[in-house]
Amino acid sequence: MRWSDLETGLSPHFWGRALGWYAMAVVDIIAIISTDDPLSDPLKKILNTLMGDILAFQQPDGMFYQVVDRSEAEGNYKETSASAMFAYTLLKMARLGIGADPKIQKSALKALDGIEKRYLSIDEDGEYHLEGICSVAGLGGNPYRDGSLYYYFKEPQVADDFKGVGPYILATLERETLST
């Protein structure tokens, strides 16, 4: 594929939502097969490594950038769907007892707080809106999407898109389990 590294086959950038989908899928599979099942052990290892690496890029306000590891790049922005996906994954990890790091739950709550302070609003009719969601991104296709930083940064941000609202709802439901 033209967008990937010719030697490794890897993408040159770490798109937050792609990592979020992966993390959510892994934690959900672990929950389905049970944390006690030996089949979940390699998945728990993958998830702990992944989320440990991702947490290194969490911003002071709790959010994560569109391209997670390039916060300094001009045009990059704090993105809601990825931040919600990571919050959900971390909260579910904490609930399931995956990972020994006590910062997991705190980091997840910080991400939700960042989303709610920055991107959650209520309009004059009392309706909630969730903003700062990347409308769409992908690789390849027609027209060709090259996976460059410029490509990821130029994708429009929208409000109330299911790719952000869904993970946000899942994360808030996990947060509610903390108080029960």
C-alpha positions as a LaTeX table, in Angstrom:
\begin{tabular}{lrrr}
\hline
Residue & $x$ (\AA) & $y$ (\AA) & $z$ (\AA) \\
\hline
Met1 & 0.00 & 0.00 & 0.00 \\
Arg2 & 1.39 & 3.36 & $-0.97$ \\
Trp3 & 0.68 & 4.99 & 2.40 \\
Ser4 & 2.66 & 2.40 & 4.39 \\
Asp5 & 6.38 & 2.08 & 5.04 \\
Leu6 & 7.88 & $-0.04$ & 2.27 \\
Glu7 & 10.02 & $-2.10$ & 4.66 \\
Thr8 & 7.74 & $-2.56$ & 7.67 \\
Gly9 & 4.29 & $-2.16$ & 6.13 \\
Leu10 & 3.39 & 0.12 & 9.03 \\
Ser11 & 1.62 & 3.44 & 8.90 \\
Pro12 & 3.96 & 6.36 & 9.63 \\
His13 & 1.47 & 7.92 & 12.08 \\
Phe14 & $-0.63$ & 6.85 & 15.05 \\
Trp15 & $-4.22$ & 7.91 & 14.41 \\
Gly16 & $-6.07$ & 8.11 & 17.71 \\
Arg17 & $-9.40$ & 6.67 & 16.64 \\
Ala18 & $-7.80$ & 3.63 & 14.99 \\
Leu19 & $-5.94$ & 2.90 & 18.22 \\
Gly20 & $-9.17$ & 3.48 & 20.13 \\
Trp21 & $-11.15$ & 0.98 & 18.08 \\
Tyr22 & $-8.41$ & $-1.58$ & 18.59 \\
Ala23 & $-8.21$ & $-0.99$ & 22.35 \\
Met24 & $-12.00$ & $-1.16$ & 22.76 \\
Ala25 & $-12.16$ & $-4.41$ & 20.81 \\
Val26 & $-9.43$ & $-6.03$ & 22.88 \\
Val27 & $-10.95$ & $-5.08$ & 26.25 \\
Asp28 & $-14.41$ & $-6.22$ & 25.06 \\
Ile29 & $-13.05$ & $-9.58$ & 23.92 \\
Ile30 & $-11.34$ & $-10.07$ & 27.28 \\
Ala31 & $-14.65$ & $-9.38$ & 29.03 \\
Ile32 & $-16.45$ & $-11.87$ & 26.80 \\
Ile33 & $-13.99$ & $-14.74$ & 27.26 \\
Ser34 & $-13.43$ & $-13.91$ & 30.98 \\
Thr35 & $-10.38$ & $-12.46$ & 32.65 \\
Asp36 & $-9.81$ & $-15.85$ & 34.33 \\
Asp37 & $-9.56$ & $-17.75$ & 31.05 \\
Pro38 & $-5.94$ & $-18.44$ & 30.04 \\
Leu39 & $-6.88$ & $-17.37$ & 26.51 \\
Ser40 & $-7.22$ & $-13.81$ & 27.82 \\
Asp41 & $-3.63$ & $-13.67$ & 29.14 \\
Pro42 & $-1.96$ & $-12.64$ & 25.86 \\
Leu43 & $-4.74$ & $-10.13$ & 25.23 \\
Lys44 & $-4.27$ & $-8.60$ & 28.68 \\
Lys45 & $-0.56$ & $-8.27$ & 27.97 \\
Ile46 & $-1.27$ & $-6.56$ & 24.63 \\
Leu47 & $-3.80$ & $-4.23$ & 26.23 \\
Asn48 & $-1.56$ & $-3.26$ & 29.15 \\
Thr49 & 1.33 & $-2.50$ & 26.80 \\
Leu50 & $-0.86$ & $-0.55$ & 24.38 \\
Met51 & $-2.60$ & 1.56 & 26.99 \\
Gly52 & 0.63 & 2.15 & 28.91 \\
Asp53 & 2.17 & 3.52 & 25.73 \\
Ile54 & $-0.89$ & 5.61 & 24.88 \\
Leu55 & $-1.10$ & 7.14 & 28.36 \\
Ala56 & 2.33 & 8.67 & 27.80 \\
Phe57 & 0.61 & 10.98 & 25.29 \\
Gln58 & $-2.35$ & 12.05 & 27.42 \\
Gln59 & $-2.43$ & 15.84 & 27.66 \\
Pro60 & $-2.66$ & 17.77 & 30.95 \\
Asp61 & $-6.38$ & 18.40 & 30.30 \\
Gly62 & $-6.98$ & 14.66 & 29.83 \\
Met63 & $-7.47$ & 14.73 & 26.05 \\
Phe64 & $-5.56$ & 12.93 & 23.30 \\
Tyr65 & $-4.59$ & 14.35 & 19.92 \\
Gln66 & $-5.92$ & 13.30 & 16.51 \\
Val67 & $-2.44$ & 11.93 & 15.74 \\
Val68 & $-1.63$ & 10.74 & 19.23 \\
Asp69 & 2.14 & 11.04 & 19.25 \\
Arg70 & 2.44 & 14.38 & 17.43 \\
Ser71 & 0.99 & 16.94 & 19.84 \\
Glu72 & 3.53 & 19.52 & 18.71 \\
Ala73 & 2.64 & 19.29 & 15.02 \\
Glu74 & 0.95 & 22.38 & 13.61 \\
Gly75 & $-2.68$ & 21.63 & 12.78 \\
Asn76 & $-3.05$ & 18.65 & 15.13 \\
Tyr77 & $-6.00$ & 18.92 & 17.49 \\
Lys78 & $-7.45$ & 17.30 & 20.57 \\
Glu79 & $-9.99$ & 14.78 & 19.33 \\
Thr80 & $-13.09$ & 13.61 & 21.17 \\
Ser81 & $-13.73$ & 10.13 & 19.78 \\
Ala82 & $-10.22$ & 8.83 & 20.50 \\
Ser83 & $-10.23$ & 10.39 & 23.96 \\
Ala84 & $-13.60$ & 8.74 & 24.72 \\
Met85 & $-12.43$ & 5.39 & 23.36 \\
Phe86 & $-9.35$ & 5.46 & 25.58 \\
Ala87 & $-11.47$ & 6.49 & 28.60 \\
Tyr88 & $-13.85$ & 3.59 & 27.97 \\
Thr89 & $-11.00$ & 1.11 & 27.59 \\
Leu90 & $-9.23$ & 2.29 & 30.74 \\
Leu91 & $-12.40$ & 2.29 & 32.86 \\
Lys92 & $-13.33$ & $-1.19$ & 31.68 \\
Met93 & $-9.79$ & $-2.37$ & 32.40 \\
Ala94 & $-10.10$ & $-1.00$ & 35.93 \\
Arg95 & $-13.49$ & $-2.66$ & 36.44 \\
Leu96 & $-12.20$ & $-6.00$ & 35.16 \\
Gly97 & $-9.00$ & $-5.78$ & 37.22 \\
Ile98 & $-6.73$ & $-5.72$ & 34.18 \\
Gly99 & $-3.46$ & $-3.98$ & 34.89 \\
Ala100 & $-1.87$ & $-3.09$ & 38.17 \\
Asp101 & $-1.34$ & 0.61 & 37.46 \\
Pro102 & $-3.48$ & 2.67 & 39.86 \\
Lys103 & $-3.38$ & 5.56 & 37.36 \\
Ile104 & $-5.65$ & 3.68 & 34.93 \\
Gln105 & $-8.91$ & 4.82 & 36.49 \\
Lys106 & $-7.61$ & 8.32 & 37.26 \\
Ser107 & $-6.43$ & 8.78 & 33.65 \\
Ala108 & $-9.78$ & 7.62 & 32.31 \\
Leu109 & $-11.71$ & 10.04 & 34.51 \\
Lys110 & $-9.34$ & 12.82 & 33.48 \\
Ala111 & $-10.08$ & 12.08 & 29.80 \\
Leu112 & $-13.83$ & 12.25 & 30.41 \\
Asp113 & $-13.41$ & 15.46 & 32.36 \\
Gly114 & $-11.42$ & 16.94 & 29.46 \\
Ile115 & $-14.11$ & 15.96 & 26.97 \\
Glu116 & $-16.89$ & 17.36 & 29.12 \\
Lys117 & $-15.14$ & 20.66 & 29.84 \\
Arg118 & $-13.96$ & 21.25 & 26.28 \\
Tyr119 & $-16.47$ & 19.63 & 23.94 \\
Leu120 & $-19.77$ & 18.87 & 25.72 \\
Ser121 & $-22.33$ & 21.66 & 25.54 \\
Ile122 & $-26.03$ & 22.26 & 26.12 \\
Asp123 & $-27.95$ & 24.45 & 23.67 \\
Glu124 & $-30.81$ & 26.85 & 24.43 \\
Asp125 & $-33.34$ & 24.01 & 24.04 \\
Gly126 & $-31.55$ & 21.92 & 26.68 \\
Glu127 & $-30.12$ & 19.46 & 24.15 \\
Tyr128 & $-26.62$ & 18.12 & 24.63 \\
His129 & $-23.99$ & 18.28 & 21.90 \\
Leu130 & $-20.60$ & 16.61 & 21.66 \\
Glu131 & $-18.09$ & 18.42 & 19.49 \\
Gly132 & $-14.50$ & 17.95 & 18.36 \\
Ile133 & $-15.09$ & 14.64 & 16.55 \\
Cys134 & $-13.08$ & 13.89 & 13.41 \\
Ser135 & $-15.70$ & 13.41 & 10.71 \\
Val136 & $-13.91$ & 10.68 & 8.83 \\
Ala137 & $-10.39$ & 9.49 & 8.13 \\
Gly138 & $-8.96$ & 6.46 & 6.43 \\
Leu139 & $-6.22$ & 5.28 & 4.15 \\
Gly140 & $-6.09$ & 4.55 & 0.44 \\
Gly141 & $-9.36$ & 4.64 & $-1.46$ \\
Asn142 & $-10.56$ & 7.05 & $-4.09$ \\
Pro143 & $-9.87$ & 9.89 & $-3.75$ \\
Tyr144 & $-6.57$ & 8.64 & $-2.40$ \\
Arg145 & $-5.91$ & 9.26 & 1.30 \\
Asp146 & $-2.17$ & 9.22 & 1.85 \\
Gly147 & $-1.99$ & 9.05 & 5.66 \\
Ser148 & 0.19 & 12.15 & 5.91 \\
Leu149 & $-0.06$ & 14.44 & 8.90 \\
Tyr150 & $-1.63$ & 17.04 & 6.63 \\
Tyr151 & $-4.31$ & 14.53 & 5.63 \\
Tyr152 & $-5.23$ & 13.70 & 9.24 \\
Phe153 & $-5.24$ & 17.36 & 10.27 \\
Lys154 & $-7.40$ & 18.59 & 7.38 \\
Glu155 & $-10.26$ & 16.18 & 8.03 \\
Pro156 & $-13.19$ & 18.27 & 9.33 \\
Gln157 & $-14.31$ & 18.20 & 12.95 \\
Val158 & $-18.02$ & 17.74 & 13.54 \\
Ala159 & $-20.51$ & 17.58 & 16.40 \\
Asp160 & $-22.78$ & 14.72 & 17.47 \\
Asp161 & $-21.23$ & 12.10 & 15.18 \\
Phe162 & $-21.88$ & 8.53 & 16.31 \\
Lys163 & $-18.15$ & 7.72 & 16.13 \\
Gly164 & $-17.67$ & 10.03 & 19.11 \\
Val165 & $-21.05$ & 9.90 & 20.84 \\
Gly166 & $-21.09$ & 6.09 & 21.04 \\
Pro167 & $-17.71$ & 5.74 & 22.77 \\
Tyr168 & $-18.55$ & 8.68 & 25.03 \\
Ile169 & $-21.77$ & 6.96 & 26.15 \\
Leu170 & $-19.91$ & 3.68 & 26.73 \\
Ala171 & $-17.27$ & 5.50 & 28.78 \\
Thr172 & $-19.86$ & 7.30 & 30.90 \\
Leu173 & $-21.67$ & 4.01 & 31.53 \\
Glu174 & $-18.39$ & 2.52 & 32.74 \\
Arg175 & $-17.89$ & 5.58 & 34.95 \\
Glu176 & $-21.33$ & 4.98 & 36.48 \\
Thr177 & $-20.28$ & 1.47 & 37.54 \\
Leu178 & $-17.64$ & 3.06 & 39.78 \\
Ser179 & $-20.34$ & 4.43 & 42.08 \\
Thr180 & $-22.42$ & 1.25 & 42.32 \\
\hline
\end{tabular}
